[in-house]
């Protein structure tokens, strides 16, 4: 039997496209530089392809300080909480028993709802025998969509006084998945720390870059972040920002734990001056650009 093979195409490195990937830029603590890296990486990559940058630090988003796109749309985001309808209620107390978050209390003649504690699980509403707790939408924040050439920028922000970031993060991720083609690279600028907002962000990610600084505080919080991503079974690598200050304990730790350090962004007065003015760095600081290119190569290698 003869087999004939046709239409073979050979591509050069410059023609290889970055495939679909959801990348989270995270950190064990605030102030390590994850937003600096997220915004510069997204803007740099958008020079050659479409990129989606999503600021998921919804309690204090600041990627918009560096990405000045054209505002396309604003969406009011809501979360579902139960609304007590007294005329249907028989005060059986099932709702209190079924709520795992203590968001409902039964008094002698009424049911009290505490929206700040509600996790929108629908248990009280679905299991009420008299349908006395229908779910209603309460405003919790806004989602804004910007466009800058090939860069799509999504920013969500909690309303003042809102206590739960997770519902808005989840809705923002869902919005991106519904709004954009599946073959566009997503970069998530994550919340700091290792609490619930970070977990919600990382669980939607394919790969994680953990940003740290070479200080005792940076190392301590990096260890917590590493433990978190390992529990979530996410592939990850470390980025050291402000390289040159502090000590080399972060490098020792990564070597002992067999953790890759993909890039080391050097400490620089010029970087600090540009950052404080709300300017991007990669096209003004050659040393920063060199490390950013390493991230680009890493992203291509994991596709």
N, C-alpha and C positions, 0 to 999 in steps of 0.2 A: 504494500500500500504506500503510495506517495503522498506526502503531506506538504502543502504549499503554504508558506507564511508570507503575508503581505502587510503593507501599511505599518511598518515598524517606524516609530518616531523616537529620535534621540534628542534629549534636551540638555542644554548647558546649565550650569549651576544658577546663572542669572535668570533662567527661565522657569525654575522650579518655584511653584506657588506654595505659600503656607496653607495647609489644609485646615479644616475646621478644628478649632481648639478653644476651650474656655479656660483662660488663665487668670488665676487670682494672685494679686500682689498683696501680701498680708504681712503682718508684723505682730510680735508678742506684746508690744507696747506702742504708745503713740509717739510721734515725733521722730521716728527713725528715717523717714524719707520715702515711704511707700507711695505717697501722692506725687512726689517729685519724679519718681521712676515711672509710675503709671502714666502720667500725662506726657512725659517726654517720649516714652516708648510708643505710646499710641500715636502721637503726632508724627514721630519719625517714620513708623511703619506706614502711616497713611499717605506718605509721599508717593508710594508705589502701588497701594492696594486699599480696598475698603477696610476700615477698622471700626469696631464699636467699643467705645470706652464707657463703662458704667460705674458711676460713683455710688457705691453701696454703703458708704459711711453716712447713713441717712440722718444720724443725730447731729453731725457736723460736717456736711459735705464741703470740700474746698477745691475739687478739681476744676471747678468753674472759674477759679481765680487765674488759671493758666490757659484754659481752653476758651477762646472767645469766638464762639460760633454764632450763627444766626438762629434765633429762637423760632422753632417750627410750631410746636404745640405745647399746651399745658393741660395736664389732667389732674382733677381732684380725686385723690385716692381715699377709699373708705374701708373700714373693717366691720364685720358683722358682729353685733351683740344682741342679746335677747331683750325684748321689750315686754314687760308684764302687762297683760290685759286682765284687769281685775274681774270683769264681768264673766269671764270664762273659767277663772281659777277656783278650785275647791280646796286650796291650801293643804294638799296632801303631803307636800314636802319632798316629793320625788326629785324635783329639780336640785334641791340642796344635796341630796344623797348622790346624784349623778355628776355633780360638778367636782372635778379634781383640783380646782384652783381657788376654791373658797370665794368665788365671785358672786354667790347668791346666798342670801340669808332669809330665813322664814321668821317673821314676827307673828304676833297673835292674830293680826288681821290683814297682813300684807306680805308681799314678797319684795325684798330689796335687792336691786341689781347694782353691782360695783363694776362698771365698764373697764376701769383701769386694770382689774385683775382677770378679765375675760380673755381667753385664748381662742375664741371663735371656733370651738370644737363642735358646736351644734348639739351636744349631748342633752342639755336641758330642754332645748326646743324639740328635738326629735322624739324624746322619751316622755314628754309631758302628755298625760292621758287626755287632757282637755284642750290641747293646742293653745295654751294660754301664754306661751312664750315665743311668739314669732320673732325671727331675726330681722333686724333693721340695720341699715348702713350708717355708721358714724364717721364723719371726716377725720382723717388721721394725718394727712400730709398732701404734698403735691409732687407730681412727676413732670419734669420738663425735658423736652426733646430738642436738641440743637443739631445743626449741620454746619460743618466746616470742610468744604471740598469733599475729600473721600473719608473724612472722619465724622462718624455719628457719635454724638455725646449725649448720654442719658444721665440725668441727675434727679435724685429723689430726696426730699427733705421732710422730716417729721414736723408736725405743728408743735408750737411751744406748749409744753405741758403734757404731751403724749409720752407715755412711758415704755411702750413696746415697739422696738425697731423691727423685729422679725417679720410681722405681717407685711410691712411696707417693702422690706427687702425681697420677700417671696413674690410679691406682686410686681416688683420692678423686674426681676428675673423673668417672670412669666410674660411680661409686656415685651421684653426684648426678643424672647423666643417666638412670640406671635407676630411681632412687627417686622422682623428682618429675616432675610434668607438664611438658611442653615449653614451656608458655606462662607460666612463672614466671621473672621476672628474676633472673639470677645475678650476684652481685658477688664477684669473686675477690680476696681480700687476698693479694697476690703475695709471694714471697720477694724480698729486696733484691738489688741487683746486676744483672749481665748474664750470669751463668753458666747451666749446664744447667737448674737448677730453674726459673729465670725463663723460659727458652726453652720448657720443657714447659708452663708456665702460660699463656704468651702464645699459644702455637699453638692453644689451645682457646678463645681469646677472640675476640669480634667487634670490640671497641673497647677502647682502652687510655688511661687517664689516667696520665700520668707526673708524679709528685709530686717537687718539688724545693724548694730553699731559696735565697734570693738571696745566696749566698756563693761564693767561688772554688771551694771543694770541691763545692758543689751544682752549679755550672755545669759543672765538669769531668765529673762523673758523669752529669749530664743529657745531655751530648753522647754519651756511650757508650750510654745508654739509647735515645736517638733513633736512633742508628745501628742498634741492635738491632731496634727495631720496624720501621724502614724495610726492613731485610733480610728481615724476616718479612712485609712488605707488609701491615701492620696500620694501620688508621686510628687516629689518636691526637690528643690535645691535652695541654697542660701545665697543671698546678696549681702555683701558688707558695704554699708554706706559710711561716709566720713572716714574712710580708711586712712590710717596714719596717726589718728589720735588713740589714746588709751593704750591697750596692750594687745598681745597676740593670743589671748585665751580663747577667743571665738574660733580662731583657726585650729588651735589644738583640739578643741571640743569636736569640731567638724571632722578632723582627721581620725580621732578616736571612734567616732560614731559612723564613720564611712559616709559622710554627707558631702555632696559636691558643693563647692563654692563656685558659682558661675561667673560672678563679676565682683569687682572691688572698686567702688566709686570713691575717688580720693577726696580727702578734706581739702577745701579750697575756699579762700576768701572771696574769689570772684563768683563762685557758685552761690555763696551766701548772699552776696550783693544782688545778683540777678534774681534769685529766688524771692528775696524780700521785696523786689519790685514787680513781682508777678510775671516774670519773663521765663520762657523756655530756655533750656541750657544746651541742648545737644548741638545746636548750630552756632554756638558761641564759645564753647569750652571743648577743645579737642580731646582732653583726657576723659571727659564725660562721654563724648561720642564714641570713643574707643571701647569703653565698657558696655555701652548700649549695643554696639555691634555684636558683642559676645552674647548678649541676651537674644538678639535676633537669630544668631546661628543656633543657639540652644533650642529656641522655639521651632526652628526648621527641623532640627534633628529629632525631636520627639513626636513629629507628625508621621 
